[in-house]
């Protein structure tokens, strides 16, 4: 299992992304850290699901620009 520090090191976003920027987010709760399986945006001081526009009910601790998918990998 990846440690919190290793996961944080993979998320290199600094400050807040612009509202137009789709990003991947790392969240944390009492069980540990996890990446959400969908893109998000930071709009008006709030993290939102990029597809639905719904506000996240998760504690976002880091973000990064989406990584390109490698052919043949899910």
SETI-491657 format. One line per field, with one value per atom (N, C-alpha, C, O, CB): atom name; residue in three letters; residue number from 1; x, y, z. Coordinates in Angstrom, 3 decimals, decimal comma. Each point is the difference from the previous one (the first is absolute). Glycine has a CB too. Example, Ala and Ser with C-alpha at 12.3 -4.5 7.8 and 13.67 -1.06 7.14 Angstrom:
% residues 2
atome (N|CA|C|O|CB|N|CA|C|O|CB)
residu (ALA|ALA|ALA|ALA|ALA|SER|SER|SER|SER|SER)
num (1|1|1|1|1|2|2|2|2|2)
x (13,190|-0,890|0,900|1,036|-2,928|1,542|0,820|-0,770|0,509|0,675)
y (-5,690|1,190|1,200|-0,019|-1,154|2,223|1,190|1,090|1,108|-1,736)
z (7,800|0,000|0,000|0,665|0,581|-1,966|0,060|0,730|0,169|-2,314)
//
This chain:
% residues 74
atome (N|CA|C|O|CB|N|CA|C|O|CB|N|CA|C|O|CB|N|CA|C|O|CB|N|CA|C|O|CB|N|CA|C|O|CB|N|CA|C|O|CB|N|CA|C|O|CB|N|CA|C|O|CB|N|CA|C|O|CB|N|CA|C|O|CB|N|CA|C|O|CB|N|CA|C|O|CB|N|CA|C|O|CB|N|CA|C|O|CB|N|CA|C|O|CB|N|CA|C|O|CB|N|CA|C|O|CB|N|CA|C|O|CB|N|CA|C|O|CB|N|CA|C|O|CB|N|CA|C|O|CB|N|CA|C|O|CB|N|CA|C|O|CB|N|CA|C|O|CB|N|CA|C|O|CB|N|CA|C|O|CB|N|CA|C|O|CB|N|CA|C|O|CB|N|CA|C|O|CB|N|CA|C|O|CB|N|CA|C|O|CB|N|CA|C|O|CB|N|CA|C|O|CB|N|CA|C|O|CB|N|CA|C|O|CB|N|CA|C|O|CB|N|CA|C|O|CB|N|CA|C|O|CB|N|CA|C|O|CB|N|CA|C|O|CB|N|CA|C|O|CB|N|CA|C|O|CB|N|CA|C|O|CB|N|CA|C|O|CB|N|CA|C|O|CB|N|CA|C|O|CB|N|CA|C|O|CB|N|CA|C|O|CB|N|CA|C|O|CB|N|CA|C|O|CB|N|CA|C|O|CB|N|CA|C|O|CB|N|CA|C|O|CB|N|CA|C|O|CB|N|CA|C|O|CB|N|CA|C|O|CB|N|CA|C|O|CB|N|CA|C|O|CB|N|CA|C|O|CB|N|CA|C|O|CB|N|CA|C|O|CB|N|CA|C|O|CB|N|CA|C|O|CB|N|CA|C|O|CB|N|CA|C|O|CB|N|CA|C|O|CB|N|CA|C|O|CB|N|CA|C|O|CB|N|CA|C|O|CB|N|CA|C|O|CB|N|CA|C|O|CB|N|CA|C|O|CB|N|CA|C|O|CB)
residu (UNK|UNK|UNK|UNK|UNK|UNK|UNK|UNK|UNK|UNK|UNK|UNK|UNK|UNK|UNK|UNK|UNK|UNK|UNK|UNK|UNK|UNK|UNK|UNK|UNK|UNK|UNK|UNK|UNK|UNK|UNK|UNK|UNK|UNK|UNK|UNK|UNK|UNK|UNK|UNK|UNK|UNK|UNK|UNK|UNK|UNK|UNK|UNK|UNK|UNK|UNK|UNK|UNK|UNK|UNK|UNK|UNK|UNK|UNK|UNK|UNK|UNK|UNK|UNK|UNK|UNK|UNK|UNK|UNK|UNK|UNK|UNK|UNK|UNK|UNK|UNK|UNK|UNK|UNK|UNK|UNK|UNK|UNK|UNK|UNK|UNK|UNK|UNK|UNK|UNK|UNK|UNK|UNK|UNK|UNK|UNK|UNK|UNK|UNK|UNK|UNK|UNK|UNK|UNK|UNK|UNK|UNK|UNK|UNK|UNK|UNK|UNK|UNK|UNK|UNK|UNK|UNK|UNK|UNK|UNK|UNK|UNK|UNK|UNK|UNK|UNK|UNK|UNK|UNK|UNK|UNK|UNK|UNK|UNK|UNK|UNK|UNK|UNK|UNK|UNK|UNK|UNK|UNK|UNK|UNK|UNK|UNK|UNK|UNK|UNK|UNK|UNK|UNK|UNK|UNK|UNK|UNK|UNK|UNK|UNK|UNK|UNK|UNK|UNK|UNK|UNK|UNK|UNK|UNK|UNK|UNK|UNK|UNK|UNK|UNK|UNK|UNK|UNK|UNK|UNK|UNK|UNK|UNK|UNK|UNK|UNK|UNK|UNK|UNK|UNK|UNK|UNK|UNK|UNK|UNK|UNK|UNK|UNK|UNK|UNK|UNK|UNK|UNK|UNK|UNK|UNK|UNK|UNK|UNK|UNK|UNK|UNK|UNK|UNK|UNK|UNK|UNK|UNK|UNK|UNK|UNK|UNK|UNK|UNK|UNK|UNK|UNK|UNK|UNK|UNK|UNK|UNK|UNK|UNK|UNK|UNK|UNK|UNK|UNK|UNK|UNK|UNK|UNK|UNK|UNK|UNK|UNK|UNK|UNK|UNK|UNK|UNK|UNK|UNK|UNK|UNK|UNK|UNK|UNK|UNK|UNK|UNK|UNK|UNK|UNK|UNK|UNK|UNK|UNK|UNK|UNK|UNK|UNK|UNK|UNK|UNK|UNK|UNK|UNK|UNK|UNK|UNK|UNK|UNK|UNK|UNK|UNK|UNK|UNK|UNK|UNK|UNK|UNK|UNK|UNK|UNK|UNK|UNK|UNK|UNK|UNK|UNK|UNK|UNK|UNK|UNK|UNK|UNK|UNK|UNK|UNK|UNK|UNK|UNK|UNK|UNK|UNK|UNK|UNK|UNK|UNK|UNK|UNK|UNK|UNK|UNK|UNK|UNK|UNK|UNK|UNK|UNK|UNK|UNK|UNK|UNK|UNK|UNK|UNK|UNK|UNK|UNK|UNK|UNK|UNK|UNK|UNK|UNK|UNK|UNK|UNK|UNK|UNK|UNK|UNK|UNK|UNK|UNK|UNK|UNK|UNK|UNK|UNK|UNK|UNK|UNK|UNK|UNK|UNK|UNK)
num (1|1|1|1|1|2|2|2|2|2|3|3|3|3|3|4|4|4|4|4|5|5|5|5|5|6|6|6|6|6|7|7|7|7|7|8|8|8|8|8|9|9|9|9|9|10|10|10|10|10|11|11|11|11|11|12|12|12|12|12|13|13|13|13|13|14|14|14|14|14|15|15|15|15|15|16|16|16|16|16|17|17|17|17|17|18|18|18|18|18|19|19|19|19|19|20|20|20|20|20|21|21|21|21|21|22|22|22|22|22|23|23|23|23|23|24|24|24|24|24|25|25|25|25|25|26|26|26|26|26|27|27|27|27|27|28|28|28|28|28|29|29|29|29|29|30|30|30|30|30|31|31|31|31|31|32|32|32|32|32|33|33|33|33|33|34|34|34|34|34|35|35|35|35|35|36|36|36|36|36|37|37|37|37|37|38|38|38|38|38|39|39|39|39|39|40|40|40|40|40|41|41|41|41|41|42|42|42|42|42|43|43|43|43|43|44|44|44|44|44|45|45|45|45|45|46|46|46|46|46|47|47|47|47|47|48|48|48|48|48|49|49|49|49|49|50|50|50|50|50|51|51|51|51|51|52|52|52|52|52|53|53|53|53|53|54|54|54|54|54|55|55|55|55|55|56|56|56|56|56|57|57|57|57|57|58|58|58|58|58|59|59|59|59|59|60|60|60|60|60|61|61|61|61|61|62|62|62|62|62|63|63|63|63|63|64|64|64|64|64|65|65|65|65|65|66|66|66|66|66|67|67|67|67|67|68|68|68|68|68|69|69|69|69|69|70|70|70|70|70|71|71|71|71|71|72|72|72|72|72|73|73|73|73|73|74|74|74|74|74)
x (0,849|-0,849|0,895|0,976|-2,837|1,517|0,787|-0,179|-1,095|0,871|1,315|-0,085|-0,554|-0,020|1,956|-2,377|-0,542|1,038|-0,329|-1,150|2,716|1,056|0,250|0,208|0,824|-1,051|0,213|-1,136|0,236|1,024|-2,484|-1,138|0,073|-0,212|-1,202|1,711|0,109|1,074|-0,163|-0,599|1,861|1,090|-0,428|0,615|0,999|-2,655|-0,487|-0,927|-0,303|0,503|-0,639|-0,916|0,764|0,322|-2,354|2,320|0,914|-0,663|0,692|0,987|-2,995|-0,675|0,330|0,007|-1,846|2,108|0,296|-1,113|-0,534|3,015|-2,832|-1,055|-1,331|-0,314|1,986|-2,443|-1,314|0,006|0,502|-1,637|0,583|-0,082|-1,050|-0,902|1,615|-0,598|-1,005|-1,315|0,024|1,763|-2,932|-1,297|-0,172|-0,808|-0,127|1,694|-0,105|0,802|-0,157|-0,179|1,186|0,921|-0,589|-0,371|2,254|-1,969|-0,415|1,207|1,090|-2,865|1,604|1,118|-0,408|-1,184|2,121|0,068|-0,189|0,256|0,887|-0,192|-1,462|0,177|0,291|-0,451|-1,070|2,290|0,299|-0,762|0,093|2,217|-3,059|-0,815|0,487|0,768|-2,762|1,518|0,396|-1,181|-0,768|3,165|-2,518|-0,991|0,593|1,203|-3,134|1,105|0,484|0,651|0,761|-2,550|1,500|0,574|1,322|0,755|-3,057|2,583|1,237|-0,216|-0,953|1,757|0,104|-0,080|-0,523|0,179|1,722|-2,548|-0,535|-0,180|-0,246|-0,919|1,291|-0,222|-1,420|-0,464|2,911|-3,140|-1,345|0,081|0,936|-1,769|-0,134|0,056|-0,549|-0,270|0,059|0,042|-0,528|0,716|0,555|-2,803|2,225|0,644|-0,807|-1,217|2,194|-0,278|-0,636|0,453|0,964|-1,084|-0,587|0,364|-0,140|-0,796|0,035|1,558|-0,079|-0,684|0,607|1,508|-3,384|-0,820|-0,532|-0,618|-0,023|0,886|-0,496|0,345|-0,829|-1,025|3,095|0,464|-0,497|0,110|0,009|-0,676|-0,557|0,372|-0,036|-1,865|2,258|0,291|-1,302|-0,941|3,097|-2,194|-1,210|0,338|1,072|-2,153|0,143|0,098|-0,103|-0,946|-0,069|1,971|0,013|-1,203|-0,486|2,964|-2,963|-1,108|-1,355|-0,818|2,190|-1,609|-1,321|-0,102|-1,097|0,862|1,373|-0,007|-0,282|0,004|-0,733|0,483|-0,308|1,207|1,133|-2,872|1,480|1,070|0,516|-0,776|-0,239|2,326|0,588|-0,245|0,060|1,696|-2,029|-0,142|1,212|-0,119|-2,415|3,694|1,243|1,024|-0,099|-0,401|1,477|1,068|1,141|0,818|-1,465|0,707|1,042|1,292|0,026|-1,737|2,787|1,280|1,042|1,024|-1,537|0,271|0,957|-0,685|-1,045|2,972|-1,303|-0,520|1,155|1,132|-3,261|1,807|0,975|-0,749|-1,193|2,851|-0,927|-0,566|-0,213|0,769|0,374|-2,178|-0,269|1,194|0,648|-3,083|2,700|1,062|-0,569|-1,163|2,335|-0,335|-0,435|-0,079|0,857|0,174|-2,070|-0,166|0,963|0,161|-2,598|3,072|0,910|-0,796|-0,885|2,826|-1,649|-0,721|0,087|1,058|-0,582|-1,599|-0,029|-0,193|-0,134|1,560|-1,443|-0,201|-1,367|-0,462|2,930|-3,104|-1,332|0,132|-1,006|0,004)
y (-1,178|1,178|1,242|0,078|-1,323|2,191|1,232|0,845|0,099|-0,137|0,639|0,861|1,365|0,361|-1,578|1,951|1,341|0,879|0,731|-0,959|0,154|0,823|-0,343|0,894|-0,712|-1,475|-0,418|0,490|0,462|-2,481|1,919|0,484|1,510|0,506|-2,405|2,618|1,463|0,418|0,989|-0,807|-0,937|0,320|-0,115|0,615|-1,416|0,027|-0,170|1,143|0,140|-2,612|3,270|1,107|1,301|0,395|-1,738|2,008|1,137|1,357|0,982|-2,530|1,628|1,285|0,953|-0,390|-0,763|2,386|1,025|1,031|0,351|-0,704|0,838|1,005|-0,579|-1,151|2,944|-1,000|-0,428|-0,005|0,941|-0,007|-1,984|-0,004|1,008|0,352|-2,779|2,888|0,915|-0,764|-1,217|2,611|-0,705|-0,675|-0,743|-0,925|2,673|-1,348|-0,654|-1,291|-0,779|3,010|-2,462|-1,129|-1,245|0,015|1,589|-2,691|-1,301|-0,627|-0,009|-0,298|-0,218|-0,587|-1,302|-0,290|2,578|-3,059|-1,186|0,425|0,815|-2,424|1,066|0,391|-1,196|-1,118|3,039|-1,646|-0,978|0,428|1,146|-1,683|-0,393|0,299|-0,836|-0,950|1,512|-0,174|-0,713|-0,061|0,952|-0,205|-1,901|-0,145|-0,881|-0,261|0,535|-0,727|-0,793|-1,318|-0,584|1,617|-1,508|-1,254|0,181|-0,958|0,093|2,091|0,240|0,931|0,778|-3,018|2,149|0,856|-0,795|-1,216|2,621|-0,707|-0,642|1,047|1,174|-2,938|1,318|0,869|-0,200|-1,133|1,048|1,182|-0,120|-0,495|0,353|1,497|-2,665|-0,592|0,907|-0,469|-1,732|3,480|0,940|1,338|0,322|-1,478|1,929|1,317|0,988|-0,127|-0,336|1,446|1,027|1,384|0,136|-1,733|2,610|1,398|0,721|-0,389|0,340|1,113|0,821|1,305|0,843|-1,891|1,212|1,128|0,761|-0,585|-0,666|2,545|0,860|-0,547|0,003|0,711|-1,184|-0,478|-1,369|-0,380|2,700|-3,075|-1,305|-1,027|0,292|0,825|-2,323|-1,087|-0,576|-0,238|-0,288|0,302|-0,522|-1,120|-0,017|2,258|-3,178|-1,055|0,669|0,748|-2,517|1,515|0,657|-0,380|0,826|-0,791|-1,249|-0,468|0,473|0,510|-2,494|1,814|0,319|1,422|0,547|-2,941|2,986|1,324|-0,039|1,036|-0,128|-2,103|-0,145|0,268|-0,319|-1,330|2,241|0,280|-1,300|-0,914|3,164|-2,328|-1,186|0,029|1,054|-1,169|-1,044|-0,143|-0,752|-0,861|0,878|0,318|-0,660|1,051|1,156|-3,097|1,536|0,894|-0,097|-0,916|0,667|1,188|0,007|0,517|1,080|-0,722|-1,142|0,410|0,331|0,607|-2,032|1,035|0,291|-0,158|-0,640|-0,134|1,381|-0,127|-0,024|0,357|0,820|-1,615|-0,008|0,069|-0,292|-1,048|1,733|-0,040|-1,458|-0,859|3,035|-2,473|-1,410|-0,637|0,616|-0,077|-1,747|-0,759|-0,644|-0,402|-0,023|0,332|-0,645|-1,485|-0,593|2,400|-2,405|-1,458|-0,677|0,437|-0,183|-1,318|-0,738|-1,057|-0,630|1,039|-0,617|-1,004|-1,372|-0,411|1,716|-1,995|-1,342|-0,076|-1,093|0,486|1,781|-0,001|0,561|0,947|-0,690|-0,839|0,485|1,069|0,531|-2,751)
z (0,000|0,000|0,000|0,746|0,483|-2,061|-0,095|1,255|0,554|-3,058|2,931|1,169|-0,400|-1,177|2,248|-0,084|-0,235|-0,703|-0,934|2,972|-1,589|-0,580|-1,460|-0,820|3,072|-2,586|-1,385|-0,890|-1,116|1,916|-0,312|-0,802|-0,179|-1,102|1,944|0,230|-0,093|-1,002|-0,715|3,095|-2,431|-0,917|-1,464|-0,872|2,600|-2,005|-1,365|-0,431|-1,185|1,491|0,633|-0,289|0,179|1,120|-0,374|-1,869|0,008|-0,200|-0,267|-0,582|0,970|-0,171|1,138|1,168|-2,397|0,883|1,003|0,009|-1,053|0,767|1,465|0,088|-0,427|0,302|-0,731|-0,265|-0,480|-1,526|-0,615|2,688|-2,695|-1,460|-0,462|0,760|-0,827|-1,171|-0,533|-0,179|-0,184|-0,992|1,227|-0,133|-1,323|-0,089|1,558|-2,504|-1,308|-0,066|-0,940|-0,084|2,005|-0,045|0,638|1,174|-1,127|-0,823|0,527|0,676|-0,573|-1,237|3,017|0,735|0,674|0,171|0,196|0,008|0,824|1,436|0,257|-2,131|2,815|1,393|0,890|-0,249|-0,141|1,438|1,038|1,242|0,438|-1,403|1,524|1,179|1,183|-0,153|-1,312|2,648|1,216|0,953|0,141|-0,414|0,925|1,065|1,093|0,001|-1,639|2,558|1,129|-0,422|0,772|0,590|-2,577|-0,485|-0,740|-0,166|0,005|-0,285|-0,729|-1,178|-0,029|0,729|-1,682|-1,184|-1,185|-0,076|0,932|-1,779|-1,197|-1,088|0,281|1,110|-2,642|-1,149|-0,494|-0,129|-0,507|0,360|-0,547|-1,442|-0,718|2,236|-1,955|-1,344|-1,097|-1,106|2,194|-0,804|-0,990|0,134|1,050|-1,015|-1,117|0,002|0,826|0,138|-2,399|2,806|0,824|-0,457|-0,753|2,708|-1,490|-0,217|1,341|0,854|-3,310|2,616|1,198|-0,408|-0,660|1,702|-0,645|-0,447|1,213|0,890|-2,999|2,133|1,082|1,388|0,910|-2,419|1,648|1,285|0,410|1,165|-0,557|-1,572|0,333|-1,069|-1,196|2,416|-0,775|-0,933|-0,520|0,757|0,437|-2,529|-0,645|-0,972|-0,606|0,844|-0,376|-0,999|-1,364|-0,245|1,804|-2,454|-1,307|-0,854|-0,772|0,887|0,005|-0,830|0,518|-0,766|0,170|1,891|0,554|0,543|0,116|0,437|-0,222|0,621|1,486|0,665|-2,819|2,682|1,416|0,884|-0,359|-0,253|1,773|0,961|0,604|0,281|0,229|-0,313|0,626|1,496|0,633|-2,423|2,342|1,440|0,530|0,871|-1,033|-0,372|0,369|0,377|-0,412|-1,114|2,307|0,414|-1,012|0,078|2,372|-3,401|-1,023|0,625|0,591|-2,443|1,715|0,582|-1,064|0,315|1,656|-3,232|-1,069|-1,355|-0,119|1,572|-2,479|-1,361|-0,983|0,325|0,325|-1,878|-1,096|-1,322|-0,076|1,455|-2,420|-1,348|-0,358|0,431|-1,122|-0,095|-0,358|-0,700|-0,846|0,641|0,565|-0,646|-1,247|-0,032|2,237|-3,241|-1,239|0,227|0,655|-2,055|0,850|0,098|-0,965|-1,140|1,798|-0,196|-0,854|-0,762|0,579|1,013|-2,870|-0,788|0,664|0,478|-2,576|2,118|0,551|1,496|0,553|-2,395|2,528|1,456|0,323|-0,637|1,034|0,582|0,411|1,051|0,471|-0,990)
//
